[in-house]
């Protein structure tokens, strides 16, 4: 019998918990290998470390998520605490179910949860760069003047171009070309989203989707995974949230109305010109997803023994849908069909077969 391989992260978790019976995991997660530790008589915490095979396609603006959480204590309801365990700052584990698992087949969010999300936006709007004393890692170019929404979004476009497209072009350039996504697409995107109306900046979570909301046994909504947080255009956080949540149309319209009401009450001007700018920001999110999803789709087909043939139709269909959604902001004149996308993925797999499996 082949002996069970225990990862270094699991070994560390067991050592910190004084036994494997006190460790749960690994938890589901793309970027991190995560375990829940239950030390005797102690607080239940999470130990997580980045996966060596993970691809990071989002900008990090704070030096430490744990430092940010400490800075949010008392300012944002129901975020994980940070406790010291053997000299390490670890986040407390929130018992409950993610919003995605809570109502897996129902896109409609319960009213009680909906109101708590609105309340989260209210609290985020109150937090500005000047009132948040947490070390940041972003460059001066990535920290534009307060209210300069155009510069804020332009830097995100630049990040996609440099850190996603250019960084991966040596391996994935042929696939992007086969899909009709070439250098001029990012030039078009920058022009497409230009001309945003100034709005006062505040803290943004940056990744408010269903798996980052945990509903506890009492119905309280906790917000986790703050590593993509940044200071910037509040409307960008709403656009990201709507794009990721996939609300039914009536509830999306209700969220927009509620968001406008609460952010204007906190900082007037925070929703200025949302009717014009929200579609532009959503267009950026669609374009951004195409670049990241293309790389991930291709790698997801690479099994340890070759192409995962059974997954090809599903992966191609999803990528084709993402491509169609991004066509307008990227200025794509023709969108390949499902069969053409599958052919492009198959060609990429054959041309890069010597690469290691994901």
C-alpha positions as CSV (number, residue, x, y, z in Angstrom):
1,X,0.0,0.0,0.0
2,X,1.3,3.5,-0.9
3,X,1.9,5.5,2.2
4,X,-0.2,8.6,2.7
5,X,1.6,11.8,1.7
6,X,1.2,14.5,4.3
7,X,1.8,18.1,3.1
8,X,4.1,20.4,5.1
9,X,1.2,22.6,5.9
10,X,-0.8,19.7,7.3
11,X,2.2,18.6,9.4
12,X,2.5,22.1,10.8
13,X,-1.2,22.2,11.6
14,X,-1.0,18.9,13.4
15,X,2.0,20.0,15.4
16,X,0.3,23.3,16.4
17,X,-2.9,21.4,17.5
18,X,-1.1,18.6,19.4
19,X,-2.7,15.9,17.3
20,X,-4.3,15.1,13.9
21,X,-7.7,14.5,15.5
22,X,-7.9,18.3,16.2
23,X,-7.3,19.3,12.6
24,X,-9.9,19.7,9.9
25,X,-9.1,20.1,6.3
26,X,-7.9,20.9,3.8
27,X,-10.8,23.3,3.2
28,X,-11.9,24.0,-0.3
29,X,-10.0,26.9,-1.8
30,X,-8.2,27.8,-5.0
31,X,-5.3,29.9,-3.7
32,X,-4.6,28.5,-0.2
33,X,-4.2,25.1,1.5
34,X,-6.2,25.7,4.6
35,X,-6.7,23.7,7.8
36,X,-8.9,24.4,10.9
37,X,-7.0,24.0,14.2
38,X,-8.8,23.2,17.5
39,X,-6.1,23.5,20.1
40,X,-7.1,22.1,23.5
41,X,-8.8,24.9,25.5
42,X,-8.0,27.4,22.7
43,X,-9.8,29.4,20.0
44,X,-10.6,27.6,16.8
45,X,-8.4,29.2,14.1
46,X,-7.3,28.7,10.5
47,X,-3.8,27.9,9.3
48,X,-3.4,28.6,5.6
49,X,-0.6,29.0,3.2
50,X,-0.5,29.8,-0.5
51,X,-0.6,26.7,-2.8
52,X,2.6,26.5,-4.8
53,X,0.6,25.8,-8.0
54,X,-1.8,28.7,-7.6
55,X,-2.0,31.5,-10.1
56,X,-2.4,34.9,-8.6
57,X,-4.3,37.3,-10.9
58,X,-5.3,40.0,-8.5
59,X,-3.4,43.0,-7.1
60,X,-2.6,43.0,-3.4
61,X,-2.7,46.4,-1.7
62,X,-2.2,45.7,2.0
63,X,1.0,44.1,3.4
64,X,-1.0,41.7,5.6
65,X,-4.6,40.5,5.6
66,X,-4.2,39.9,9.4
67,X,-3.1,43.5,10.0
68,X,-6.0,44.7,8.0
69,X,-8.4,42.6,10.0
70,X,-6.9,44.0,13.2
71,X,-7.5,47.5,11.8
72,X,-11.2,46.7,11.0
73,X,-12.0,45.5,14.5
74,X,-14.9,47.5,15.8
75,X,-15.5,49.1,12.4
76,X,-16.8,46.2,10.4
77,X,-19.4,43.9,11.9
78,X,-18.5,40.2,11.9
79,X,-15.0,39.8,10.5
80,X,-12.6,37.1,11.8
81,X,-10.5,38.0,14.8
82,X,-6.8,37.5,14.7
83,X,-5.2,35.6,17.6
84,X,-1.5,34.8,18.3
85,X,-0.7,31.1,18.1
86,X,3.0,30.2,18.7
87,X,4.1,33.6,17.5
88,X,1.8,33.6,14.4
89,X,-1.2,35.8,13.8
90,X,-4.0,33.3,12.7
91,X,-7.6,34.1,11.8
92,X,-10.4,32.7,13.9
93,X,-12.5,30.1,12.1
94,X,-16.1,31.1,11.5
95,X,-18.5,28.2,12.2
96,X,-21.3,28.2,9.6
97,X,-22.0,27.8,5.9
98,X,-21.0,30.0,3.1
99,X,-23.8,31.8,1.3
100,X,-23.0,29.7,-1.8
101,X,-23.6,26.5,0.1
102,X,-26.5,27.9,2.1
103,X,-28.9,28.1,-0.9
104,X,-26.8,26.5,-3.6
105,X,-29.5,26.4,-6.3
106,X,-31.3,29.6,-5.4
107,X,-29.8,32.9,-6.7
108,X,-32.2,34.9,-4.6
109,X,-30.6,36.1,-1.3
110,X,-32.7,36.0,1.8
111,X,-33.9,39.4,3.0
112,X,-32.1,39.1,6.3
113,X,-28.8,38.4,4.5
114,X,-29.5,41.1,1.9
115,X,-29.8,43.8,4.6
116,X,-26.6,42.7,6.2
117,X,-24.7,43.0,2.9
118,X,-26.1,46.5,2.5
119,X,-24.9,47.3,6.1
120,X,-21.5,46.1,5.1
121,X,-21.3,48.6,2.3
122,X,-22.4,51.3,4.7
123,X,-19.5,50.5,7.0
124,X,-17.0,50.2,4.2
125,X,-17.9,53.7,2.9
126,X,-17.0,55.2,6.3
127,X,-13.4,53.9,6.1
128,X,-11.0,56.0,4.2
129,X,-7.3,55.9,3.6
130,X,-6.8,58.6,6.1
131,X,-8.7,56.7,8.9
132,X,-7.1,53.3,8.3
133,X,-3.7,53.0,9.8
134,X,-2.6,49.7,8.1
135,X,0.6,49.3,6.1
136,X,0.1,49.1,2.4
137,X,2.3,47.5,-0.3
138,X,1.0,49.2,-3.4
139,X,3.2,51.6,-5.4
140,X,2.5,55.3,-5.6
141,X,1.1,54.8,-9.1
142,X,-1.4,52.3,-7.7
143,X,-2.6,54.8,-5.0
144,X,-4.1,57.7,-7.1
145,X,-5.5,60.8,-5.5
146,X,-8.8,60.5,-3.6
147,X,-11.6,60.7,-6.1
148,X,-9.6,60.1,-9.2
149,X,-11.7,57.2,-10.4
150,X,-10.2,57.2,-13.9
151,X,-6.7,56.7,-12.6
152,X,-7.9,54.0,-10.2
153,X,-9.4,52.0,-13.0
154,X,-6.6,52.6,-15.4
155,X,-4.1,51.1,-13.0
156,X,-6.3,48.0,-12.8
157,X,-6.3,47.7,-16.6
158,X,-2.5,48.1,-16.5
159,X,-2.2,45.3,-14.0
160,X,-4.3,43.0,-16.2
161,X,-2.1,43.8,-19.1
162,X,1.2,43.4,-17.3
163,X,0.6,40.7,-14.7
164,X,-2.0,38.5,-16.5
165,X,-1.6,38.9,-20.2
166,X,2.1,39.8,-20.7
167,X,3.3,37.6,-17.9
168,X,1.5,34.5,-19.4
169,X,1.9,35.3,-23.1
170,X,5.0,33.1,-23.5
171,X,2.8,30.0,-22.7
172,X,-0.7,31.2,-23.5
173,X,-0.2,33.7,-26.3
174,X,-1.2,31.3,-29.0
175,X,-4.4,30.4,-27.2
176,X,-5.3,34.1,-26.8
177,X,-4.6,34.7,-30.5
178,X,-6.8,31.7,-31.5
179,X,-9.6,33.2,-29.4
180,X,-9.2,36.5,-31.2
181,X,-7.7,38.3,-28.1
182,X,-4.7,40.3,-29.2
183,X,-2.6,43.3,-28.0
184,X,-5.1,45.9,-29.2
185,X,-7.9,44.5,-27.0
186,X,-6.4,46.0,-23.9
187,X,-5.9,49.4,-25.7
188,X,-9.6,49.3,-26.6
189,X,-10.5,48.4,-23.0
190,X,-8.7,51.3,-21.6
191,X,-10.5,53.7,-23.9
192,X,-13.8,51.9,-23.4
193,X,-13.8,52.5,-19.6
194,X,-12.3,56.0,-19.6
195,X,-14.2,59.0,-18.5
196,X,-15.5,57.9,-15.1
197,X,-17.0,60.5,-12.8
198,X,-15.0,61.4,-9.7
199,X,-16.3,59.8,-6.4
200,X,-14.7,59.9,-2.9
201,X,-12.6,56.8,-2.2
202,X,-13.2,54.4,0.6
203,X,-12.2,50.9,1.6
204,X,-13.2,48.2,-0.8
205,X,-13.3,44.5,0.0
206,X,-12.7,43.7,-3.7
207,X,-14.1,40.1,-3.8
208,X,-17.6,40.1,-2.3
209,X,-19.0,36.8,-3.7
210,X,-21.1,34.0,-2.1
211,X,-18.1,31.9,-0.9
212,X,-16.7,34.9,1.0
213,X,-19.9,35.3,3.1
214,X,-20.5,32.9,6.0
215,X,-23.8,32.6,7.7
216,X,-23.4,31.5,11.3
217,X,-26.0,29.4,13.2
218,X,-27.7,32.5,14.4
219,X,-28.1,34.0,11.0
220,X,-25.3,36.5,11.3
221,X,-23.4,37.2,8.1
222,X,-19.6,37.2,8.3
223,X,-17.3,38.6,5.7
224,X,-14.0,36.7,5.1
225,X,-11.0,36.7,2.7
226,X,-10.0,40.4,2.8
227,X,-6.7,39.8,0.9
228,X,-7.9,41.7,-2.2
229,X,-9.0,44.7,-0.2
230,X,-8.0,48.2,-1.5
231,X,-8.8,51.8,-1.2
232,X,-10.6,53.2,-4.3
233,X,-13.8,53.9,-6.1
234,X,-16.8,52.6,-4.1
235,X,-18.8,51.9,-7.3
236,X,-16.1,49.4,-8.3
237,X,-16.9,47.3,-5.2
238,X,-20.5,47.3,-6.1
239,X,-19.8,46.4,-9.7
240,X,-17.6,43.5,-8.6
241,X,-20.2,42.3,-6.1
242,X,-23.0,42.3,-8.7
243,X,-20.8,40.6,-11.3
244,X,-19.8,37.8,-8.9
245,X,-23.1,37.3,-7.1
246,X,-25.3,36.9,-10.1
247,X,-28.4,38.2,-8.4
248,X,-31.8,37.8,-10.1
249,X,-32.6,41.0,-12.0
250,X,-35.2,42.3,-9.5
251,X,-32.8,41.8,-6.5
252,X,-29.9,43.3,-8.4
253,X,-31.9,46.4,-9.0
254,X,-32.9,46.5,-5.4
255,X,-29.3,46.2,-4.3
256,X,-28.3,49.1,-6.5
257,X,-31.0,51.3,-5.0
258,X,-30.1,50.3,-1.4
259,X,-26.4,50.8,-2.1
260,X,-26.9,54.3,-3.5
261,X,-29.0,55.2,-0.5
262,X,-26.6,54.1,2.2
263,X,-23.3,55.3,0.5
264,X,-24.9,58.8,-0.1
265,X,-26.0,59.0,3.5
266,X,-22.4,58.3,4.7
267,X,-20.4,60.2,2.1
268,X,-22.4,62.3,-0.4
269,X,-21.2,61.9,-4.0
270,X,-20.3,58.2,-3.5
271,X,-22.9,57.1,-6.1
272,X,-22.5,60.0,-8.4
273,X,-23.2,59.1,-12.1
274,X,-23.7,55.4,-11.3
275,X,-26.1,55.0,-14.2
276,X,-23.3,55.8,-16.6
277,X,-20.3,54.3,-14.8
278,X,-21.6,51.1,-13.4
279,X,-21.9,49.4,-16.9
280,X,-18.3,50.5,-17.7
281,X,-17.0,49.0,-14.5
282,X,-19.0,45.8,-15.1
283,X,-17.5,45.7,-18.6
284,X,-14.0,45.9,-17.0
285,X,-14.9,42.9,-14.8
286,X,-16.0,40.9,-17.8
287,X,-12.8,41.7,-19.7
288,X,-10.7,40.9,-16.6
289,X,-12.4,37.6,-16.2
290,X,-11.7,36.6,-19.8
291,X,-7.9,36.9,-19.3
292,X,-7.8,35.0,-16.0
293,X,-10.4,32.4,-17.1
294,X,-8.6,31.6,-20.3
295,X,-5.5,30.6,-18.4
296,X,-7.4,28.7,-15.8
297,X,-9.6,26.9,-18.3
298,X,-6.6,25.7,-20.3
299,X,-4.8,24.4,-17.2
300,X,-7.9,22.8,-15.8
301,X,-7.9,20.4,-18.8
302,X,-4.4,19.2,-18.1
303,X,-4.6,16.0,-16.1
304,X,-1.7,14.0,-14.8
305,X,-2.0,11.5,-17.6
306,X,-3.0,13.9,-20.4
307,X,-6.0,15.9,-21.6
308,X,-9.2,15.5,-19.5
309,X,-11.4,14.8,-22.5
310,X,-14.6,14.5,-20.5
311,X,-14.2,18.1,-19.2
312,X,-13.5,19.7,-22.6
313,X,-17.1,20.4,-23.7
314,X,-18.0,22.0,-20.3
315,X,-14.8,24.0,-20.1
316,X,-15.1,25.2,-23.7
317,X,-18.7,26.2,-23.2
318,X,-18.0,28.2,-20.1
319,X,-15.0,30.0,-21.8
320,X,-17.0,30.8,-24.9
321,X,-19.7,32.4,-22.7
322,X,-17.0,34.5,-20.9
323,X,-15.5,35.4,-24.3
324,X,-18.9,36.6,-25.6
325,X,-19.5,38.7,-22.5
326,X,-16.1,40.4,-22.8
327,X,-16.4,41.1,-26.6
328,X,-17.8,44.7,-26.3
329,X,-15.4,46.1,-23.7
330,X,-12.4,44.5,-25.5
331,X,-13.6,45.5,-29.0
332,X,-13.6,42.0,-30.3
333,X,-15.2,42.0,-33.8
334,X,-15.8,38.3,-33.9
335,X,-16.4,35.8,-31.2
336,X,-15.5,32.1,-31.8
337,X,-18.2,29.6,-31.3
338,X,-18.2,26.7,-28.9
339,X,-16.5,24.3,-31.3
340,X,-13.8,26.8,-32.2
341,X,-13.0,27.4,-28.6
342,X,-12.8,23.7,-27.9
343,X,-10.5,23.4,-30.9
344,X,-8.3,26.2,-29.7
345,X,-8.0,24.6,-26.2
346,X,-7.2,21.3,-27.8
347,X,-4.5,22.8,-30.0
348,X,-3.0,24.6,-27.0
349,X,-2.9,21.3,-25.0
350,X,-1.1,19.5,-27.9
351,X,1.4,22.3,-28.4
352,X,2.2,22.5,-24.6
353,X,2.0,18.8,-23.7
354,X,5.4,18.9,-22.2
355,X,4.3,21.3,-19.4
356,X,3.7,19.7,-16.0
357,X,0.2,19.0,-14.9
358,X,-1.5,21.6,-12.7
